[in-house]
Amino acid sequence: MHEASLAGGVLQLVEETAKREGFKRLDSLRLEAGQLSGVEAHALRFALDALAPGTLLAGARIDIEEPPGQAWCMDCSQTVPITQRGDACPLCEGYLLQPTAGQGLRVLDMMVSDD
């Protein structure tokens, strides 16, 4: 389960940001885990919840958005939705697809406070 190491990376990023920016509490954290990223959102949430006690994540609202995958079809020159790598183009059924969206895990924003 690589989500545990990803959760550790998210916690480290939050802690480094708190140190640099001088905030003491994280109120909410919004993440994006694209459908093609290989990240299972429920497993990531579980890992973040497990790490939370005694950290800045404790008590914070954590939202994980899961944008759909998209790819550029080189056969029909269209941007198409895909649910997983290796899918055929839903328009022309070709397999020359270059993923263009829904591939990453990133922090979208944090709401913080000084108290």
C-alpha positions in Angstrom: 0.0 0.0 0.0 2.0 3.0 -1.3 -0.7 5.3 0.0 0.9 5.2 3.5 4.1 6.6 2.1 2.2 9.2 0.1 0.3 10.2 3.3 3.7 10.6 5.0 4.8 12.9 2.1 1.6 15.0 2.5 2.2 15.3 6.2 5.8 16.3 5.6 4.8 18.9 3.1 2.2 20.4 5.5 4.7 20.5 8.4 7.4 22.2 6.2 4.9 24.7 5.0 3.8 25.4 8.6 7.4 26.0 9.6 8.0 28.3 6.6 4.8 30.2 6.8 4.4 30.2 10.6 0.9 28.8 11.0 0.0 26.6 14.0 -3.2 24.8 12.9 -4.4 23.2 9.7 -8.2 23.7 9.4 -8.7 22.0 6.0 -6.6 20.3 3.3 -7.8 19.7 -0.2 -6.0 17.1 -2.3 -6.4 15.9 -5.9 -5.8 12.2 -6.7 -6.5 11.8 -10.4 -8.3 8.6 -11.6 -5.1 7.6 -13.5 -2.7 8.3 -10.7 -2.8 4.9 -9.2 -3.8 6.3 -5.8 -6.8 4.8 -4.1 -8.5 7.8 -2.4 -10.1 5.7 0.4 -6.7 4.1 1.2 -5.0 7.5 1.2 -7.7 8.9 3.5 -7.2 5.9 5.9 -3.5 6.5 5.9 -3.9 10.2 6.6 -6.3 9.5 9.4 -3.8 7.0 10.9 -1.0 9.6 10.8 -3.2 12.5 12.1 -3.0 12.1 15.9 -0.4 14.5 17.4 0.3 16.2 14.0 -1.1 19.2 12.2 -3.5 16.9 10.4 -5.3 16.2 13.6 -8.8 17.7 13.5 -8.3 19.1 10.0 -11.0 18.5 7.3 -9.5 16.5 4.5 -11.1 16.5 1.1 -9.8 14.3 -1.8 -11.0 15.2 -5.3 -10.8 12.5 -7.9 -10.8 14.1 -11.4 -11.4 11.7 -14.3 -8.7 10.7 -16.7 -8.4 12.3 -20.1 -6.1 11.5 -23.0 -5.3 12.8 -26.4 -6.0 10.2 -29.1 -3.4 10.3 -31.8 -5.6 8.4 -34.2 -8.7 10.7 -34.2 -7.0 13.9 -32.8 -9.5 14.3 -30.0 -9.4 14.7 -26.2 -11.3 11.7 -24.8 -12.2 10.5 -21.3 -10.6 7.3 -20.1 -11.0 5.4 -16.8 -7.7 3.6 -16.8 -4.4 3.3 -18.8 -4.7 0.9 -21.6 -8.3 1.8 -22.4 -9.2 2.2 -26.1 -10.4 5.5 -27.4 -14.2 5.7 -27.0 -14.5 7.4 -30.3 -12.3 5.5 -32.8 -11.3 2.4 -30.6 -7.6 3.2 -31.3 -5.0 2.6 -28.6 -2.6 5.5 -29.4 -3.6 7.5 -26.4 -1.4 10.0 -24.5 -2.8 10.8 -21.0 -3.3 14.5 -20.4 -5.3 14.8 -17.1 -6.1 12.9 -14.0 -2.6 11.5 -13.5 -1.3 13.2 -10.4 -1.6 13.6 -6.6 -1.3 17.2 -5.5 -2.2 19.6 -2.8 -4.8 22.0 -4.1 -5.1 24.2 -1.1 -4.8 24.5 2.7 -6.9 26.6 5.1 -4.7 27.5 8.1 -4.8 29.6 11.3 -2.4 31.0 13.8 -4.2 29.8 17.0 
